[in-house]
Amino acid sequence: MTLKAARDLVREAERLVVLSGAGLSAESGLSTYRGAGGYWRQHRATDLATPEAFERDPALVWEWYSERRRAALEALPNPAHHALASFQEQRGRDRVALVTQNVDGLLQRAGAPEVLELHGSLFRVRCSARCGGECHDERTPWPHPVPCAACGAPLRPGVVWFGESLPELVYASAIDLASSADVVLVVGTSAVVQPAAGLAAIGAQHGAAVVEVNLEPTPLSGSVNVSLLAAAGEVLPVLLAP
């Protein structure tokens, strides 16, 4: 099937859910995780992105996330971010839901009215002791160590680490959205990180068509309605054009 077929599905959808991954922001110059030059090809996740790593060496973890925050702030939203943000603004949040695995905030900076962040944000910090303390913070470099104002325990990056569950309410909302979608549009994700990767399948099980946009085939490609192997920045402005 072709871009035209995908465009017809998207245009006719009463409810569209977009699931985006690191490939969406790669065109803005940010690293992916598993692709060539990705974070986990250069670093061990167990050294930087687990609760144990933070407990062992909080300064190292703060430093790495501070560098990622700096890179995200210096990056600019690309045409794919702008196309998604404009489409949601035009159609409305009730008809277009943006669900992302990304933590870089680029969809919001492109003007998206509402983004569901499955894996948290580089621009939030929260209490490592789970006292509930959380705040928005765009400083870079981060000062460290930073104590929680409520309980004094160290604050940590507000992202989901390996070995942690997705925020319960956020994931429940994502499941509800996928279950009620007419079309699930999957953009720039490897389709291997669970449970986020399962949202397209949940949509399909409830009757949604699935459209994939990615540079390379993924485990999802063989089961979708349309798979477009191309850069999101080239495809989405056309796919989502009025």
C-alpha positions as CSV (number, residue, x, y, z in Angstrom):
1,M,0.0,0.0,0.0
2,T,1.1,3.6,-0.6
3,L,1.3,7.0,0.9
4,K,-2.1,7.7,-0.6
5,A,-3.6,4.8,1.2
6,A,-2.1,5.9,4.5
7,R,-3.4,9.4,3.9
8,D,-6.9,8.2,3.2
9,L,-6.9,6.2,6.5
10,V,-5.7,9.1,8.5
11,R,-8.0,11.7,6.9
12,E,-11.1,9.4,7.5
13,A,-10.2,8.6,11.1
14,E,-12.5,10.0,13.7
15,R,-9.9,9.1,16.4
16,L,-6.2,9.0,15.6
17,V,-3.5,7.9,18.1
18,V,0.1,8.7,17.2
19,L,2.8,6.7,19.0
20,S,6.2,8.3,18.5
21,G,9.7,7.1,19.4
22,A,13.3,8.3,19.2
23,G,13.4,8.2,15.4
24,L,11.0,11.2,15.4
25,S,13.7,13.4,17.0
26,A,16.7,11.8,15.3
27,E,16.0,14.3,12.4
28,S,16.5,17.1,14.9
29,G,20.0,15.7,15.7
30,L,19.2,13.8,18.9
31,S,20.5,10.3,19.3
32,T,18.3,7.2,19.2
33,Y,18.8,4.4,21.6
34,R,19.4,1.2,19.6
35,G,20.2,2.4,16.1
36,A,23.7,3.3,14.8
37,G,25.3,5.7,17.2
38,G,22.5,5.2,19.7
39,Y,22.9,5.7,23.4
40,W,22.9,2.0,24.3
41,R,25.6,1.3,21.7
42,Q,27.9,3.9,23.5
43,H,27.0,3.4,27.1
44,R,25.7,0.6,29.3
45,A,22.2,1.2,30.4
46,T,22.9,-0.3,33.8
47,D,25.5,2.4,34.4
48,L,23.1,5.3,33.7
49,A,19.5,4.4,33.5
50,T,18.5,2.3,36.4
51,P,17.6,3.0,40.1
52,E,20.7,1.0,41.1
53,A,22.9,3.2,38.9
54,F,21.5,6.3,40.6
55,E,22.0,4.9,44.1
56,R,25.6,3.9,43.2
57,D,26.7,7.1,41.5
58,P,24.1,9.8,41.5
59,A,26.6,12.5,40.3
60,L,27.4,10.4,37.1
61,V,23.7,9.9,36.4
62,W,22.9,13.6,36.9
63,E,25.8,14.6,34.6
64,W,24.6,12.3,31.8
65,Y,21.0,13.5,32.0
66,S,22.2,17.1,32.2
67,E,24.0,16.6,28.9
68,R,20.9,15.1,27.3
69,R,18.9,18.0,28.6
70,R,21.3,20.4,27.1
71,A,21.2,18.6,23.7
72,A,17.4,18.6,23.8
73,L,17.2,22.3,24.5
74,E,19.6,23.1,21.7
75,A,17.7,20.9,19.2
76,L,14.9,22.4,17.1
77,P,11.6,20.7,16.3
78,N,11.7,19.2,12.8
79,P,9.0,19.2,10.1
80,A,7.6,15.9,11.5
81,H,7.1,17.5,15.0
82,H,5.4,20.5,13.4
83,A,3.1,18.4,11.3
84,L,1.9,16.4,14.2
85,A,1.5,19.5,16.4
86,S,-0.5,21.3,13.7
87,F,-2.7,18.3,13.0
88,Q,-3.6,18.0,16.6
89,E,-4.4,21.7,16.9
90,Q,-6.5,21.6,13.7
91,R,-8.4,18.4,14.5
92,G,-8.6,18.8,18.3
93,R,-7.3,16.8,21.2
94,D,-10.4,14.6,21.2
95,R,-9.7,13.4,17.7
96,V,-5.9,13.3,17.7
97,A,-3.9,12.0,20.6
98,L,-0.1,12.3,20.7
99,V,1.5,9.5,22.8
100,T,5.3,9.6,22.9
101,Q,8.2,7.5,24.3
102,N,10.4,10.6,23.9
103,V,11.5,12.6,26.8
104,D,12.9,15.6,24.9
105,G,9.8,17.9,24.8
106,L,10.1,18.7,21.1
107,L,6.5,18.0,20.3
108,Q,5.5,20.5,22.9
109,R,8.0,23.1,21.6
110,A,6.5,22.5,18.1
111,G,3.1,23.7,19.6
112,A,1.3,20.4,20.3
113,P,-1.6,21.2,22.7
114,E,-1.3,17.9,24.6
115,V,1.3,15.2,24.7
116,L,1.1,12.0,26.8
117,E,4.7,11.2,27.8
118,L,5.0,7.5,28.5
119,H,8.6,7.6,29.7
120,G,8.5,11.0,31.5
121,S,10.5,14.1,30.7
122,L,14.1,15.4,30.9
123,F,12.5,18.6,32.2
124,R,11.0,17.1,35.3
125,V,12.7,16.0,38.5
126,R,11.1,13.9,41.2
127,C,11.9,12.5,44.6
128,S,13.9,9.3,44.6
129,A,12.1,8.3,47.8
130,R,8.7,8.5,46.2
131,C,7.4,11.1,48.7
132,G,5.5,12.7,45.8
133,G,7.9,15.7,45.3
134,E,8.2,16.7,41.7
135,C,8.9,19.8,39.8
136,H,9.6,21.3,36.3
137,D,13.2,22.3,35.9
138,E,15.0,23.5,32.7
139,R,18.4,24.4,34.3
140,T,21.5,23.1,32.6
141,P,23.9,22.0,33.8
142,W,21.9,20.6,36.7
143,P,23.3,21.3,40.2
144,H,23.8,18.1,42.0
145,P,23.2,16.5,44.4
146,V,19.7,18.1,44.8
147,P,17.6,17.4,47.9
148,C,13.9,17.1,47.7
149,A,12.3,20.1,49.4
150,A,9.6,17.9,51.0
151,C,11.7,15.1,52.6
152,G,15.4,15.8,51.9
153,A,16.0,12.6,49.8
154,P,17.9,13.1,46.5
155,L,15.9,14.3,43.5
156,R,16.3,12.2,40.4
157,P,15.5,12.7,36.7
158,G,11.8,12.4,36.0
159,V,12.1,9.6,33.5
160,V,11.3,5.9,33.5
161,W,14.4,3.8,34.0
162,F,15.0,0.2,33.1
163,G,13.3,-2.1,35.7
164,E,10.6,0.5,36.4
165,S,7.0,0.4,35.4
166,L,5.4,3.1,33.3
167,P,3.4,5.6,35.4
168,E,0.1,3.8,36.0
169,L,-2.3,6.5,35.1
170,V,-0.3,7.5,32.0
171,Y,-0.2,4.0,30.7
172,A,-3.9,3.4,31.5
173,S,-4.7,6.5,29.5
174,A,-2.6,5.3,26.6
175,I,-4.4,1.9,26.6
176,D,-7.8,3.6,26.6
177,L,-6.7,5.8,23.7
178,A,-5.4,2.9,21.6
179,S,-8.5,0.8,22.3
180,S,-10.8,3.5,21.0
181,A,-8.7,4.6,18.0
182,D,-9.7,4.2,14.3
183,V,-6.1,4.5,13.3
184,V,-2.8,4.1,15.2
185,L,0.1,6.0,13.5
186,V,3.5,4.6,14.7
187,V,6.4,7.0,14.0
188,G,10.1,6.5,14.5
189,T,10.0,3.6,17.0
190,S,11.9,0.3,17.0
191,A,8.7,-1.4,18.2
192,V,10.6,-3.5,20.7
193,V,10.4,-1.5,24.0
194,Q,7.5,-2.9,26.0
195,P,4.9,-2.2,27.1
196,A,4.8,0.9,24.8
197,A,5.4,-1.3,21.7
198,G,2.2,-3.2,22.5
199,L,-0.1,-0.2,22.0
200,A,-0.3,-0.6,18.2
201,A,-1.4,-4.3,18.8
202,I,-4.0,-3.2,21.3
203,G,-5.4,-0.7,18.8
204,A,-5.4,-3.4,16.1
205,Q,-7.2,-5.9,18.4
206,H,-10.0,-3.3,18.8
207,G,-10.3,-2.7,15.1
208,A,-7.9,0.1,14.4
209,A,-5.9,0.3,11.2
210,V,-2.1,0.7,11.9
211,V,0.2,2.9,9.8
212,E,3.9,2.8,10.4
213,V,6.5,5.4,9.4
214,N,10.1,4.4,10.0
215,L,13.4,4.4,8.2
216,E,13.8,0.7,8.6
217,P,11.5,-2.3,9.0
218,T,10.6,-3.2,12.5
219,P,8.9,-6.3,14.2
220,L,5.7,-4.4,13.6
221,S,6.1,-3.9,9.8
222,G,4.7,-7.3,8.7
223,S,1.4,-6.9,10.5
224,V,0.5,-3.2,9.8
225,N,-2.0,-1.9,7.2
226,V,0.6,0.4,5.7
227,S,4.4,0.5,6.3
228,L,6.1,3.6,4.9
229,L,9.9,3.3,5.0
230,A,11.0,6.9,4.9
231,A,12.0,9.8,7.0
232,A,9.2,11.1,9.2
233,G,10.1,14.7,8.3
234,E,9.5,14.0,4.7
235,V,6.3,11.8,5.1
236,L,4.3,13.4,7.9
237,P,3.9,16.9,6.3
238,V,2.4,15.2,3.3
239,L,0.5,12.5,5.2
240,L,-1.1,15.1,7.6
241,A,-1.6,18.0,5.1
242,P,-5.0,19.6,5.1
